[in-house]
Amino acid sequence: MQLEAGIRRVRVERAHLAVKLESIHFPLDLEDLADLLKGRNYKMMGLPQSGVPQLPSGMRLAVTGQLAQSQDGACIVSTFPERGIIALDGRELGRVVDEFRYIEDSVKHDLVLDWDSRVGFYEIVLDAIITVSADRNPIAEIGMLHDQSDVLKDLSSILGFQATLYGLRLVQKGQSPGENSWMELRVEPAVTKPGTDYLVNVVHRDKNRASVLDHPDELLNKAMAVVHWLKRGA
């Protein structure tokens, strides 16, 4: 990944990749999914290590939350059957994407699930720290965006102190966060190092698999471009 001018480092803190499967009932048997993950050397977190408990005839196992973790701890698989969601979390974006693709392919072929027809949406969420050069200051840069606006003057009067912005949140016009299609970028000075670091959160949700999975690094590139642009105002 090529860094923009004025940016020293980009560090992914969390990469989250999920799929929502539309169905009246969760379309996967979690025992089968657990066996699939064990075959890739995952250790179970939401199930007993000694095996799955016996269930009455006709009942299926449901685990909400963390189900399994890779042996090296780099990836965690979670399931939310009541919402129809399977998710992977980790700190290495490329690894999370690779593991997600493995699970997707295995469910399609080994568990014989008509995955594609059931997809409601794919979603990727990235949390990253972007460290800027020593001549920059995230607090000052964000604050300069609207310091002279009448809106902030009015709000300062209401609050009784001089108000300024501490973050920037951008969404796609006309969309609602409850929809299957959603794009959001949030940038703000990091709480731990607000004088040098930006905390960036990117959310991209879409039914189109390729738009979410094929070029996830582009989300970080867009975040870097916004952080680079913020230097103009300071």
mmCIF file of the C-alpha atoms, coordinates in Angstrom:
data_MODEL
# 
_entry.id   MODEL 
# 
loop_
_atom_site.group_PDB 
_atom_site.id 
_atom_site.type_symbol 
_atom_site.label_atom_id 
_atom_site.label_alt_id 
_atom_site.label_comp_id 
_atom_site.label_asym_id 
_atom_site.label_entity_id 
_atom_site.label_seq_id 
_atom_site.pdbx_PDB_ins_code 
_atom_site.Cartn_x 
_atom_site.Cartn_y 
_atom_site.Cartn_z 
_atom_site.occupancy 
_atom_site.B_iso_or_equiv 
_atom_site.pdbx_formal_charge 
_atom_site.auth_seq_id 
_atom_site.auth_comp_id 
_atom_site.auth_asym_id 
_atom_site.auth_atom_id 
_atom_site.pdbx_PDB_model_num 
ATOM 1   C CA . MET A 1 1   ? 0.000   0.000   0.000  1.00 0.00 ? 1   MET A CA 1 
ATOM 2   C CA . GLN A 1 2   ? 1.449   3.354   -1.067 1.00 0.00 ? 2   GLN A CA 1 
ATOM 3   C CA . LEU A 1 3   ? 1.142   6.070   1.569  1.00 0.00 ? 3   LEU A CA 1 
ATOM 4   C CA . GLU A 1 4   ? -0.102  9.553   0.739  1.00 0.00 ? 4   GLU A CA 1 
ATOM 5   C CA . ALA A 1 5   ? 2.230   12.503  1.343  1.00 0.00 ? 5   ALA A CA 1 
ATOM 6   C CA . GLY A 1 6   ? 2.129   13.614  4.981  1.00 0.00 ? 6   GLY A CA 1 
ATOM 7   C CA . ILE A 1 7   ? 1.135   10.124  6.213  1.00 0.00 ? 7   ILE A CA 1 
ATOM 8   C CA . ARG A 1 8   ? 3.725   8.045   8.046  1.00 0.00 ? 8   ARG A CA 1 
ATOM 9   C CA . ARG A 1 9   ? 1.851   4.847   8.856  1.00 0.00 ? 9   ARG A CA 1 
ATOM 10  C CA . VAL A 1 10  ? -1.465  3.038   8.455  1.00 0.00 ? 10  VAL A CA 1 
ATOM 11  C CA . ARG A 1 11  ? -2.222  0.299   10.984 1.00 0.00 ? 11  ARG A CA 1 
ATOM 12  C CA . VAL A 1 12  ? -5.383  -1.812  10.788 1.00 0.00 ? 12  VAL A CA 1 
ATOM 13  C CA . GLU A 1 13  ? -6.772  -2.366  14.287 1.00 0.00 ? 13  GLU A CA 1 
ATOM 14  C CA . ARG A 1 14  ? -9.758  -4.451  13.245 1.00 0.00 ? 14  ARG A CA 1 
ATOM 15  C CA . ALA A 1 15  ? -11.036 -5.991  10.028 1.00 0.00 ? 15  ALA A CA 1 
ATOM 16  C CA . HIS A 1 16  ? -14.594 -7.322  10.134 1.00 0.00 ? 16  HIS A CA 1 
ATOM 17  C CA . LEU A 1 17  ? -16.180 -9.180  7.239  1.00 0.00 ? 17  LEU A CA 1 
ATOM 18  C CA . ALA A 1 18  ? -19.699 -10.569 7.372  1.00 0.00 ? 18  ALA A CA 1 
ATOM 19  C CA . VAL A 1 19  ? -22.500 -11.963 5.265  1.00 0.00 ? 19  VAL A CA 1 
ATOM 20  C CA . LYS A 1 20  ? -26.223 -11.939 5.971  1.00 0.00 ? 20  LYS A CA 1 
ATOM 21  C CA . LEU A 1 21  ? -28.096 -14.981 4.694  1.00 0.00 ? 21  LEU A CA 1 
ATOM 22  C CA . GLU A 1 22  ? -31.805 -14.455 4.133  1.00 0.00 ? 22  GLU A CA 1 
ATOM 23  C CA . SER A 1 23  ? -33.981 -17.313 5.379  1.00 0.00 ? 23  SER A CA 1 
ATOM 24  C CA . ILE A 1 24  ? -36.924 -17.948 7.685  1.00 0.00 ? 24  ILE A CA 1 
ATOM 25  C CA . HIS A 1 25  ? -34.570 -20.157 9.718  1.00 0.00 ? 25  HIS A CA 1 
ATOM 26  C CA . PHE A 1 26  ? -30.764 -19.947 9.821  1.00 0.00 ? 26  PHE A CA 1 
ATOM 27  C CA . PRO A 1 27  ? -29.821 -22.031 6.759  1.00 0.00 ? 27  PRO A CA 1 
ATOM 28  C CA . LEU A 1 28  ? -26.684 -23.611 8.252  1.00 0.00 ? 28  LEU A CA 1 
ATOM 29  C CA . ASP A 1 29  ? -26.370 -26.413 10.769 1.00 0.00 ? 29  ASP A CA 1 
ATOM 30  C CA . LEU A 1 30  ? -23.701 -25.119 13.160 1.00 0.00 ? 30  LEU A CA 1 
ATOM 31  C CA . GLU A 1 31  ? -22.467 -28.643 13.861 1.00 0.00 ? 31  GLU A CA 1 
ATOM 32  C CA . ASP A 1 32  ? -21.575 -28.917 10.176 1.00 0.00 ? 32  ASP A CA 1 
ATOM 33  C CA . LEU A 1 33  ? -19.968 -25.468 10.194 1.00 0.00 ? 33  LEU A CA 1 
ATOM 34  C CA . ALA A 1 34  ? -17.972 -26.393 13.310 1.00 0.00 ? 34  ALA A CA 1 
ATOM 35  C CA . ASP A 1 35  ? -16.683 -29.570 11.629 1.00 0.00 ? 35  ASP A CA 1 
ATOM 36  C CA . LEU A 1 36  ? -15.719 -27.552 8.572  1.00 0.00 ? 36  LEU A CA 1 
ATOM 37  C CA . LEU A 1 37  ? -13.732 -25.103 10.715 1.00 0.00 ? 37  LEU A CA 1 
ATOM 38  C CA . LYS A 1 38  ? -12.048 -27.882 12.681 1.00 0.00 ? 38  LYS A CA 1 
ATOM 39  C CA . GLY A 1 39  ? -10.801 -29.211 9.359  1.00 0.00 ? 39  GLY A CA 1 
ATOM 40  C CA . ARG A 1 40  ? -8.992  -25.891 8.898  1.00 0.00 ? 40  ARG A CA 1 
ATOM 41  C CA . ASN A 1 41  ? -7.484  -26.162 12.402 1.00 0.00 ? 41  ASN A CA 1 
ATOM 42  C CA . TYR A 1 42  ? -9.866  -23.790 14.129 1.00 0.00 ? 42  TYR A CA 1 
ATOM 43  C CA . LYS A 1 43  ? -10.517 -24.359 17.816 1.00 0.00 ? 43  LYS A CA 1 
ATOM 44  C CA . MET A 1 44  ? -14.077 -24.112 19.027 1.00 0.00 ? 44  MET A CA 1 
ATOM 45  C CA . MET A 1 45  ? -15.045 -21.281 21.371 1.00 0.00 ? 45  MET A CA 1 
ATOM 46  C CA . GLY A 1 46  ? -18.836 -21.428 21.461 1.00 0.00 ? 46  GLY A CA 1 
ATOM 47  C CA . LEU A 1 47  ? -19.022 -25.246 21.516 1.00 0.00 ? 47  LEU A CA 1 
ATOM 48  C CA . PRO A 1 48  ? -17.621 -27.822 23.961 1.00 0.00 ? 48  PRO A CA 1 
ATOM 49  C CA . GLN A 1 49  ? -14.192 -29.074 22.850 1.00 0.00 ? 49  GLN A CA 1 
ATOM 50  C CA . SER A 1 50  ? -15.238 -32.649 23.615 1.00 0.00 ? 50  SER A CA 1 
ATOM 51  C CA . GLY A 1 51  ? -18.091 -32.571 21.168 1.00 0.00 ? 51  GLY A CA 1 
ATOM 52  C CA . VAL A 1 52  ? -21.562 -31.253 20.537 1.00 0.00 ? 52  VAL A CA 1 
ATOM 53  C CA . PRO A 1 53  ? -24.198 -32.127 23.147 1.00 0.00 ? 53  PRO A CA 1 
ATOM 54  C CA . GLN A 1 54  ? -27.025 -34.426 22.145 1.00 0.00 ? 54  GLN A CA 1 
ATOM 55  C CA . LEU A 1 55  ? -30.126 -32.537 21.121 1.00 0.00 ? 55  LEU A CA 1 
ATOM 56  C CA . PRO A 1 56  ? -33.720 -33.750 20.997 1.00 0.00 ? 56  PRO A CA 1 
ATOM 57  C CA . SER A 1 57  ? -34.811 -34.965 17.597 1.00 0.00 ? 57  SER A CA 1 
ATOM 58  C CA . GLY A 1 58  ? -35.701 -32.141 15.236 1.00 0.00 ? 58  GLY A CA 1 
ATOM 59  C CA . MET A 1 59  ? -33.759 -29.471 17.160 1.00 0.00 ? 59  MET A CA 1 
ATOM 60  C CA . ARG A 1 60  ? -30.676 -27.655 15.881 1.00 0.00 ? 60  ARG A CA 1 
ATOM 61  C CA . LEU A 1 61  ? -27.762 -26.116 17.715 1.00 0.00 ? 61  LEU A CA 1 
ATOM 62  C CA . ALA A 1 62  ? -27.663 -22.301 17.873 1.00 0.00 ? 62  ALA A CA 1 
ATOM 63  C CA . VAL A 1 63  ? -24.595 -20.357 18.987 1.00 0.00 ? 63  VAL A CA 1 
ATOM 64  C CA . THR A 1 64  ? -24.750 -16.586 19.178 1.00 0.00 ? 64  THR A CA 1 
ATOM 65  C CA . GLY A 1 65  ? -21.392 -14.836 19.261 1.00 0.00 ? 65  GLY A CA 1 
ATOM 66  C CA . GLN A 1 66  ? -17.903 -16.267 18.926 1.00 0.00 ? 66  GLN A CA 1 
ATOM 67  C CA . LEU A 1 67  ? -17.893 -19.788 17.513 1.00 0.00 ? 67  LEU A CA 1 
ATOM 68  C CA . ALA A 1 68  ? -14.275 -20.579 16.616 1.00 0.00 ? 68  ALA A CA 1 
ATOM 69  C CA . GLN A 1 69  ? -10.758 -19.151 16.522 1.00 0.00 ? 69  GLN A CA 1 
ATOM 70  C CA . SER A 1 70  ? -7.853  -19.986 14.240 1.00 0.00 ? 70  SER A CA 1 
ATOM 71  C CA . GLN A 1 71  ? -4.965  -21.778 15.949 1.00 0.00 ? 71  GLN A CA 1 
ATOM 72  C CA . ASP A 1 72  ? -2.723  -18.703 15.728 1.00 0.00 ? 72  ASP A CA 1 
ATOM 73  C CA . GLY A 1 73  ? -5.487  -16.449 17.091 1.00 0.00 ? 73  GLY A CA 1 
ATOM 74  C CA . ALA A 1 74  ? -5.494  -14.254 13.981 1.00 0.00 ? 74  ALA A CA 1 
ATOM 75  C CA . CYS A 1 75  ? -9.145  -14.830 13.029 1.00 0.00 ? 75  CYS A CA 1 
ATOM 76  C CA . ILE A 1 76  ? -12.363 -15.339 14.956 1.00 0.00 ? 76  ILE A CA 1 
ATOM 77  C CA . VAL A 1 77  ? -15.551 -16.719 13.393 1.00 0.00 ? 77  VAL A CA 1 
ATOM 78  C CA . SER A 1 78  ? -18.847 -15.593 14.941 1.00 0.00 ? 78  SER A CA 1 
ATOM 79  C CA . THR A 1 79  ? -22.417 -16.578 14.165 1.00 0.00 ? 79  THR A CA 1 
ATOM 80  C CA . PHE A 1 80  ? -25.651 -14.754 14.870 1.00 0.00 ? 80  PHE A CA 1 
ATOM 81  C CA . PRO A 1 81  ? -28.379 -17.195 13.778 1.00 0.00 ? 81  PRO A CA 1 
ATOM 82  C CA . GLU A 1 82  ? -31.236 -14.926 14.837 1.00 0.00 ? 82  GLU A CA 1 
ATOM 83  C CA . ARG A 1 83  ? -29.951 -12.337 12.341 1.00 0.00 ? 83  ARG A CA 1 
ATOM 84  C CA . GLY A 1 84  ? -28.691 -14.800 9.725  1.00 0.00 ? 84  GLY A CA 1 
ATOM 85  C CA . ILE A 1 85  ? -25.117 -13.519 9.992  1.00 0.00 ? 85  ILE A CA 1 
ATOM 86  C CA . ILE A 1 86  ? -21.713 -15.219 9.758  1.00 0.00 ? 86  ILE A CA 1 
ATOM 87  C CA . ALA A 1 87  ? -18.753 -12.940 10.515 1.00 0.00 ? 87  ALA A CA 1 
ATOM 88  C CA . LEU A 1 88  ? -14.961 -13.018 10.655 1.00 0.00 ? 88  LEU A CA 1 
ATOM 89  C CA . ASP A 1 89  ? -12.788 -10.651 12.666 1.00 0.00 ? 89  ASP A CA 1 
ATOM 90  C CA . GLY A 1 90  ? -9.043  -10.126 12.771 1.00 0.00 ? 90  GLY A CA 1 
ATOM 91  C CA . ARG A 1 91  ? -6.293  -7.528  12.465 1.00 0.00 ? 91  ARG A CA 1 
ATOM 92  C CA . GLU A 1 92  ? -4.849  -8.680  9.126  1.00 0.00 ? 92  GLU A CA 1 
ATOM 93  C CA . LEU A 1 93  ? -7.177  -7.573  6.339  1.00 0.00 ? 93  LEU A CA 1 
ATOM 94  C CA . GLY A 1 94  ? -5.804  -9.979  3.724  1.00 0.00 ? 94  GLY A CA 1 
ATOM 95  C CA . ARG A 1 95  ? -6.031  -12.938 6.095  1.00 0.00 ? 95  ARG A CA 1 
ATOM 96  C CA . VAL A 1 96  ? -9.619  -12.146 7.063  1.00 0.00 ? 96  VAL A CA 1 
ATOM 97  C CA . VAL A 1 97  ? -10.638 -11.935 3.407  1.00 0.00 ? 97  VAL A CA 1 
ATOM 98  C CA . ASP A 1 98  ? -8.877  -15.227 2.573  1.00 0.00 ? 98  ASP A CA 1 
ATOM 99  C CA . GLU A 1 99  ? -10.501 -17.071 5.490  1.00 0.00 ? 99  GLU A CA 1 
ATOM 100 C CA . PHE A 1 100 ? -13.916 -15.675 4.598  1.00 0.00 ? 100 PHE A CA 1 
ATOM 101 C CA . ARG A 1 101 ? -13.550 -16.898 1.015  1.00 0.00 ? 101 ARG A CA 1 
ATOM 102 C CA . TYR A 1 102 ? -12.553 -20.348 2.267  1.00 0.00 ? 102 TYR A CA 1 
ATOM 103 C CA . ILE A 1 103 ? -15.655 -20.574 4.465  1.00 0.00 ? 103 ILE A CA 1 
ATOM 104 C CA . GLU A 1 104 ? -17.863 -19.286 1.664  1.00 0.00 ? 104 GLU A CA 1 
ATOM 105 C CA . ASP A 1 105 ? -16.518 -21.823 -0.846 1.00 0.00 ? 105 ASP A CA 1 
ATOM 106 C CA . SER A 1 106 ? -16.661 -24.692 1.652  1.00 0.00 ? 106 SER A CA 1 
ATOM 107 C CA . VAL A 1 107 ? -20.253 -23.949 2.652  1.00 0.00 ? 107 VAL A CA 1 
ATOM 108 C CA . LYS A 1 108 ? -21.255 -23.828 -1.005 1.00 0.00 ? 108 LYS A CA 1 
ATOM 109 C CA . HIS A 1 109 ? -19.558 -27.040 -2.022 1.00 0.00 ? 109 HIS A CA 1 
ATOM 110 C CA . ASP A 1 110 ? -19.068 -29.213 1.073  1.00 0.00 ? 110 ASP A CA 1 
ATOM 111 C CA . LEU A 1 111 ? -22.321 -28.298 2.830  1.00 0.00 ? 111 LEU A CA 1 
ATOM 112 C CA . VAL A 1 112 ? -24.188 -27.877 -0.471 1.00 0.00 ? 112 VAL A CA 1 
ATOM 113 C CA . LEU A 1 113 ? -25.897 -24.607 0.429  1.00 0.00 ? 113 LEU A CA 1 
ATOM 114 C CA . ASP A 1 114 ? -27.293 -22.345 -2.276 1.00 0.00 ? 114 ASP A CA 1 
ATOM 115 C CA . TRP A 1 115 ? -25.369 -19.450 -0.753 1.00 0.00 ? 115 TRP A CA 1 
ATOM 116 C CA . ASP A 1 116 ? -25.656 -16.923 -3.589 1.00 0.00 ? 116 ASP A CA 1 
ATOM 117 C CA . SER A 1 117 ? -29.447 -16.944 -3.715 1.00 0.00 ? 117 SER A CA 1 
ATOM 118 C CA . ARG A 1 118 ? -29.672 -16.341 0.041  1.00 0.00 ? 118 ARG A CA 1 
ATOM 119 C CA . VAL A 1 119 ? -27.255 -13.416 0.373  1.00 0.00 ? 119 VAL A CA 1 
ATOM 120 C CA . GLY A 1 120 ? -28.915 -10.298 1.763  1.00 0.00 ? 120 GLY A CA 1 
ATOM 121 C CA . PHE A 1 121 ? -25.675 -8.348  1.898  1.00 0.00 ? 121 PHE A CA 1 
ATOM 122 C CA . TYR A 1 122 ? -21.943 -8.517  2.466  1.00 0.00 ? 122 TYR A CA 1 
ATOM 123 C CA . GLU A 1 123 ? -20.374 -6.071  4.906  1.00 0.00 ? 123 GLU A CA 1 
ATOM 124 C CA . ILE A 1 124 ? -16.824 -5.008  5.639  1.00 0.00 ? 124 ILE A CA 1 
ATOM 125 C CA . VAL A 1 125 ? -15.854 -2.789  8.571  1.00 0.00 ? 125 VAL A CA 1 
ATOM 126 C CA . LEU A 1 126 ? -12.331 -1.456  9.041  1.00 0.00 ? 126 LEU A CA 1 
ATOM 127 C CA . ASP A 1 127 ? -10.898 0.340   12.052 1.00 0.00 ? 127 ASP A CA 1 
ATOM 128 C CA . ALA A 1 128 ? -7.457  1.811   11.436 1.00 0.00 ? 128 ALA A CA 1 
ATOM 129 C CA . ILE A 1 129 ? -4.974  4.253   12.922 1.00 0.00 ? 129 ILE A CA 1 
ATOM 130 C CA . ILE A 1 130 ? -3.403  6.680   10.458 1.00 0.00 ? 130 ILE A CA 1 
ATOM 131 C CA . THR A 1 131 ? -0.290  8.443   11.780 1.00 0.00 ? 131 THR A CA 1 
ATOM 132 C CA . VAL A 1 132 ? 0.511   11.753  10.102 1.00 0.00 ? 132 VAL A CA 1 
ATOM 133 C CA . SER A 1 133 ? 3.798   13.614  9.755  1.00 0.00 ? 133 SER A CA 1 
ATOM 134 C CA . ALA A 1 134 ? 5.185   15.801  12.547 1.00 0.00 ? 134 ALA A CA 1 
ATOM 135 C CA . ASP A 1 135 ? 4.136   19.046  10.826 1.00 0.00 ? 135 ASP A CA 1 
ATOM 136 C CA . ARG A 1 136 ? 0.460   18.085  11.056 1.00 0.00 ? 136 ARG A CA 1 
ATOM 137 C CA . ASN A 1 137 ? -2.042  18.105  13.925 1.00 0.00 ? 137 ASN A CA 1 
ATOM 138 C CA . PRO A 1 138 ? -5.327  16.154  13.626 1.00 0.00 ? 138 PRO A CA 1 
ATOM 139 C CA . ILE A 1 139 ? -7.135  18.247  16.253 1.00 0.00 ? 139 ILE A CA 1 
ATOM 140 C CA . ALA A 1 140 ? -6.265  21.484  14.441 1.00 0.00 ? 140 ALA A CA 1 
ATOM 141 C CA . GLU A 1 141 ? -7.062  20.081  11.010 1.00 0.00 ? 141 GLU A CA 1 
ATOM 142 C CA . ILE A 1 142 ? -10.506 18.802  11.994 1.00 0.00 ? 142 ILE A CA 1 
ATOM 143 C CA . GLY A 1 143 ? -11.262 21.968  13.937 1.00 0.00 ? 143 GLY A CA 1 
ATOM 144 C CA . MET A 1 144 ? -10.502 24.198  10.957 1.00 0.00 ? 144 MET A CA 1 
ATOM 145 C CA . LEU A 1 145 ? -13.181 22.572  8.802  1.00 0.00 ? 145 LEU A CA 1 
ATOM 146 C CA . HIS A 1 146 ? -16.074 24.653  10.157 1.00 0.00 ? 146 HIS A CA 1 
ATOM 147 C CA . ASP A 1 147 ? -14.591 26.973  12.773 1.00 0.00 ? 147 ASP A CA 1 
ATOM 148 C CA . GLN A 1 148 ? -15.965 30.022  10.978 1.00 0.00 ? 148 GLN A CA 1 
ATOM 149 C CA . SER A 1 149 ? -19.396 28.605  10.188 1.00 0.00 ? 149 SER A CA 1 
ATOM 150 C CA . ASP A 1 150 ? -22.577 30.206  11.504 1.00 0.00 ? 150 ASP A CA 1 
ATOM 151 C CA . VAL A 1 151 ? -23.752 26.772  12.621 1.00 0.00 ? 151 VAL A CA 1 
ATOM 152 C CA . LEU A 1 152 ? -20.888 26.419  15.096 1.00 0.00 ? 152 LEU A CA 1 
ATOM 153 C CA . LYS A 1 153 ? -21.366 30.003  16.269 1.00 0.00 ? 153 LYS A CA 1 
ATOM 154 C CA . ASP A 1 154 ? -25.017 29.237  17.036 1.00 0.00 ? 154 ASP A CA 1 
ATOM 155 C CA . LEU A 1 155 ? -24.153 25.982  18.777 1.00 0.00 ? 155 LEU A CA 1 
ATOM 156 C CA . SER A 1 156 ? -21.428 27.692  20.797 1.00 0.00 ? 156 SER A CA 1 
ATOM 157 C CA . SER A 1 157 ? -24.014 30.196  21.986 1.00 0.00 ? 157 SER A CA 1 
ATOM 158 C CA . ILE A 1 158 ? -26.351 27.398  23.052 1.00 0.00 ? 158 ILE A CA 1 
ATOM 159 C CA . LEU A 1 159 ? -23.619 25.426  24.825 1.00 0.00 ? 159 LEU A CA 1 
ATOM 160 C CA . GLY A 1 160 ? -21.980 28.391  26.515 1.00 0.00 ? 160 GLY A CA 1 
ATOM 161 C CA . PHE A 1 161 ? -18.471 27.625  25.221 1.00 0.00 ? 161 PHE A CA 1 
ATOM 162 C CA . GLN A 1 162 ? -16.656 27.899  21.912 1.00 0.00 ? 162 GLN A CA 1 
ATOM 163 C CA . ALA A 1 163 ? -17.554 24.666  20.150 1.00 0.00 ? 163 ALA A CA 1 
ATOM 164 C CA . THR A 1 164 ? -15.548 23.013  17.414 1.00 0.00 ? 164 THR A CA 1 
ATOM 165 C CA . LEU A 1 165 ? -15.645 19.731  15.546 1.00 0.00 ? 165 LEU A CA 1 
ATOM 166 C CA . TYR A 1 166 ? -13.704 16.720  16.779 1.00 0.00 ? 166 TYR A CA 1 
ATOM 167 C CA . GLY A 1 167 ? -14.556 14.416  13.899 1.00 0.00 ? 167 GLY A CA 1 
ATOM 168 C CA . LEU A 1 168 ? -15.818 14.042  10.372 1.00 0.00 ? 168 LEU A CA 1 
ATOM 169 C CA . ARG A 1 169 ? -18.507 11.522  9.402  1.00 0.00 ? 169 ARG A CA 1 
ATOM 170 C CA . LEU A 1 170 ? -19.433 11.050  5.755  1.00 0.00 ? 170 LEU A CA 1 
ATOM 171 C CA . VAL A 1 171 ? -22.214 8.852   4.375  1.00 0.00 ? 171 VAL A CA 1 
ATOM 172 C CA . GLN A 1 172 ? -23.771 8.352   0.966  1.00 0.00 ? 172 GLN A CA 1 
ATOM 173 C CA . LYS A 1 173 ? -26.565 10.830  0.427  1.00 0.00 ? 173 LYS A CA 1 
ATOM 174 C CA . GLY A 1 174 ? -30.064 9.397   0.418  1.00 0.00 ? 174 GLY A CA 1 
ATOM 175 C CA . GLN A 1 175 ? -29.142 6.137   2.152  1.00 0.00 ? 175 GLN A CA 1 
ATOM 176 C CA . SER A 1 176 ? -30.189 4.922   5.589  1.00 0.00 ? 176 SER A CA 1 
ATOM 177 C CA . PRO A 1 177 ? -27.923 2.871   7.888  1.00 0.00 ? 177 PRO A CA 1 
ATOM 178 C CA . GLY A 1 178 ? -30.646 0.226   8.139  1.00 0.00 ? 178 GLY A CA 1 
ATOM 179 C CA . GLU A 1 179 ? -30.529 -0.539  4.420  1.00 0.00 ? 179 GLU A CA 1 
ATOM 180 C CA . ASN A 1 180 ? -28.669 -3.398  2.747  1.00 0.00 ? 180 ASN A CA 1 
ATOM 181 C CA . SER A 1 181 ? -26.539 -0.859  0.905  1.00 0.00 ? 181 SER A CA 1 
ATOM 182 C CA . TRP A 1 182 ? -24.515 1.547   3.030  1.00 0.00 ? 182 TRP A CA 1 
ATOM 183 C CA . MET A 1 183 ? -21.199 3.410   2.857  1.00 0.00 ? 183 MET A CA 1 
ATOM 184 C CA . GLU A 1 184 ? -19.749 5.368   5.755  1.00 0.00 ? 184 GLU A CA 1 
ATOM 185 C CA . LEU A 1 185 ? -16.401 6.960   6.587  1.00 0.00 ? 185 LEU A CA 1 
ATOM 186 C CA . ARG A 1 186 ? -15.622 8.386   10.021 1.00 0.00 ? 186 ARG A CA 1 
ATOM 187 C CA . VAL A 1 187 ? -12.374 10.236  10.761 1.00 0.00 ? 187 VAL A CA 1 
ATOM 188 C CA . GLU A 1 188 ? -11.413 11.789  14.102 1.00 0.00 ? 188 GLU A CA 1 
ATOM 189 C CA . PRO A 1 189 ? -8.302  12.411  16.199 1.00 0.00 ? 189 PRO A CA 1 
ATOM 190 C CA . ALA A 1 190 ? -7.390  9.232   18.092 1.00 0.00 ? 190 ALA A CA 1 
ATOM 191 C CA . VAL A 1 191 ? -8.078  9.503   21.814 1.00 0.00 ? 191 VAL A CA 1 
ATOM 192 C CA . THR A 1 192 ? -4.679  8.095   22.797 1.00 0.00 ? 192 THR A CA 1 
ATOM 193 C CA . LYS A 1 193 ? -2.577  10.281  20.457 1.00 0.00 ? 193 LYS A CA 1 
ATOM 194 C CA . PRO A 1 194 ? -4.809  13.093  19.140 1.00 0.00 ? 194 PRO A CA 1 
ATOM 195 C CA . GLY A 1 195 ? -1.853  15.224  18.115 1.00 0.00 ? 195 GLY A CA 1 
ATOM 196 C CA . THR A 1 196 ? -0.416  12.673  15.677 1.00 0.00 ? 196 THR A CA 1 
ATOM 197 C CA . ASP A 1 197 ? -2.986  9.964   14.925 1.00 0.00 ? 197 ASP A CA 1 
ATOM 198 C CA . TYR A 1 198 ? -6.334  9.779   13.191 1.00 0.00 ? 198 TYR A CA 1 
ATOM 199 C CA . LEU A 1 199 ? -8.805  7.044   14.068 1.00 0.00 ? 199 LEU A CA 1 
ATOM 200 C CA . VAL A 1 200 ? -10.581 5.903   10.917 1.00 0.00 ? 200 VAL A CA 1 
ATOM 201 C CA . ASN A 1 201 ? -13.697 3.752   10.670 1.00 0.00 ? 201 ASN A CA 1 
ATOM 202 C CA . VAL A 1 202 ? -14.998 2.595   7.280  1.00 0.00 ? 202 VAL A CA 1 
ATOM 203 C CA . VAL A 1 203 ? -18.198 0.634   6.677  1.00 0.00 ? 203 VAL A CA 1 
ATOM 204 C CA . HIS A 1 204 ? -19.182 -0.746  3.284  1.00 0.00 ? 204 HIS A CA 1 
ATOM 205 C CA . ARG A 1 205 ? -22.288 -2.901  2.910  1.00 0.00 ? 205 ARG A CA 1 
ATOM 206 C CA . ASP A 1 206 ? -23.704 -4.163  -0.381 1.00 0.00 ? 206 ASP A CA 1 
ATOM 207 C CA . LYS A 1 207 ? -25.387 -7.193  -1.925 1.00 0.00 ? 207 LYS A CA 1 
ATOM 208 C CA . ASN A 1 208 ? -22.827 -7.121  -4.730 1.00 0.00 ? 208 ASN A CA 1 
ATOM 209 C CA . ARG A 1 209 ? -20.082 -9.476  -3.587 1.00 0.00 ? 209 ARG A CA 1 
ATOM 210 C CA . ALA A 1 210 ? -17.390 -8.049  -5.837 1.00 0.00 ? 210 ALA A CA 1 
ATOM 211 C CA . SER A 1 211 ? -17.847 -4.482  -4.576 1.00 0.00 ? 211 SER A CA 1 
ATOM 212 C CA . VAL A 1 212 ? -17.150 -5.611  -1.006 1.00 0.00 ? 212 VAL A CA 1 
ATOM 213 C CA . LEU A 1 213 ? -14.636 -8.453  -1.375 1.00 0.00 ? 213 LEU A CA 1 
ATOM 214 C CA . ASP A 1 214 ? -12.573 -7.823  -4.488 1.00 0.00 ? 214 ASP A CA 1 
ATOM 215 C CA . HIS A 1 215 ? -10.675 -4.652  -3.503 1.00 0.00 ? 215 HIS A CA 1 
ATOM 216 C CA . PRO A 1 216 ? -10.889 -4.104  0.271  1.00 0.00 ? 216 PRO A CA 1 
ATOM 217 C CA . ASP A 1 217 ? -7.624  -2.128  0.265  1.00 0.00 ? 217 ASP A CA 1 
ATOM 218 C CA . GLU A 1 218 ? -9.431  0.567   -1.709 1.00 0.00 ? 218 GLU A CA 1 
ATOM 219 C CA . LEU A 1 219 ? -11.340 1.482   1.452  1.00 0.00 ? 219 LEU A CA 1 
ATOM 220 C CA . LEU A 1 220 ? -8.069  2.246   3.216  1.00 0.00 ? 220 LEU A CA 1 
ATOM 221 C CA . ASN A 1 221 ? -6.874  4.194   0.173  1.00 0.00 ? 221 ASN A CA 1 
ATOM 222 C CA . LYS A 1 222 ? -10.013 6.340   0.314  1.00 0.00 ? 222 LYS A CA 1 
ATOM 223 C CA . ALA A 1 223 ? -9.513  6.917   4.039  1.00 0.00 ? 223 ALA A CA 1 
ATOM 224 C CA . MET A 1 224 ? -5.920  7.975   3.417  1.00 0.00 ? 224 MET A CA 1 
ATOM 225 C CA . ALA A 1 225 ? -7.041  10.322  0.655  1.00 0.00 ? 225 ALA A CA 1 
ATOM 226 C CA . VAL A 1 226 ? -9.497  12.023  3.035  1.00 0.00 ? 226 VAL A CA 1 
ATOM 227 C CA . VAL A 1 227 ? -6.812  12.369  5.748  1.00 0.00 ? 227 VAL A CA 1 
ATOM 228 C CA . HIS A 1 228 ? -4.442  13.810  3.126  1.00 0.00 ? 228 HIS A CA 1 
ATOM 229 C CA . TRP A 1 229 ? -7.139  16.276  2.042  1.00 0.00 ? 229 TRP A CA 1 
ATOM 230 C CA . LEU A 1 230 ? -7.678  17.471  5.625  1.00 0.00 ? 230 LEU A CA 1 
ATOM 231 C CA . LYS A 1 231 ? -4.213  19.053  5.588  1.00 0.00 ? 231 LYS A CA 1 
ATOM 232 C CA . ARG A 1 232 ? -5.554  21.748  3.249  1.00 0.00 ? 232 ARG A CA 1 
ATOM 233 C CA . GLY A 1 233 ? -7.700  23.398  5.884  1.00 0.00 ? 233 GLY A CA 1 
ATOM 234 C CA . ALA A 1 234 ? -5.132  23.641  8.655  1.00 0.00 ? 234 ALA A CA 1 
# 
